[in-house]
């Protein structure tokens, strides 16, 4: 009885092996012979559907030809074998290749010559940027396409350099609670630090923080060779910075305000109340706080103190009457030191936004950073970050 069952199982195994071998041979033959009549009959209807779809998507698309749907996310990279395939008469070749590989076809309209171009496409998870870029290089592509952000990343640009390195180098002052602060053990924390970590996560790389300062920030960004890829942490977006460098979209509302002793909060109700000879105003050097004080407080006694993080305590202790600061920084010190107040917090002297700073020539990295900021705004994580640090959310 046992022997007969064994023989039956053996015969069944041999039968299945033959069937699988025949199926594999059929698939391989179809993939190596695009023009056979049988295959052509199955490809033509799919190609017709892709062609019809392309006419209403001239700006570009990636299509799953098995379901005729567009994937919402992923990194699309074209195969070299189907490069420069255009028009309806060359679409069959692209579809054949796609059916034998990943099942995706990409297309776009070249407005220069009026031709639709198509490629068989490989789709990578958005967490596999390094692998996608490497595949793009191997297939002679200029860029890879991140579908969720509708953006292209050059395979030889700044982003590719960072991904290859495996580490995002971030310049930050580490003296600006609660946006960027460095503890004595070298640990960085803050709102801006978390934004930087999200950018690194999006790139799929580690993160390393490089110390910079407000007086040397511009020089450090423009240093050659580069000391870091981007700078973050309380950096206000200005026209001057945008003329000389690149700045991201804003991720935090900003504006100049003051810190003073809580016992003297009623004393300072306007800029005029501060701009008096008997008022000592303390600022950190080299940044916009010092610039604002010098331009707007011509009568007050302005004192420059080297360490920004020490100024609130000095004001609380009476070494100065007022600190020029931002609406992003003031609430933290009011909450952590009951000797301090921010009486003009809801009526800032200026209005602006904080963003990410980097050198020109890194437009692909800028696009990637803007993608992260946009994604954080849309999925609610930026709002949650504002709530975590007690900051005003201004992006409804």
ABEGO torsion letter per residue (X at the ends): XAAAAAAAAAAAAAAAAAAAAAAAAAAAAAAABAABAAAAAAAAAAAAAAAAAAAABAAEBBBBAAAGBBBABEBBBBBAAABGBBEAAAAAAAAAAAAABAGBBBBBBBAAAGBBBBBBBBBBBAAAAAAAAAAAAAAGBABBBBAAAGBBBBAABAAAAAAAAGBBBBBBAGABOAABBBBAAGBBBEAAAAAAAAAAAAAGBBBBBBBBBAAAAAAAAABOBBABABBBGGBBBBAAAAAABBBBBBABBBEBBBBBBAAAAAABABAAAABBAABBBBBBBGBAAAAAAAAABAABBBBBBABAAAAAAAAAAGABABBBBBAAAAAAAAAABAABBBAAAABBABBBBBBBBBBBGAAAAAAAAAAAAAAAAAAGAAAAAAAAAGBBBAAX
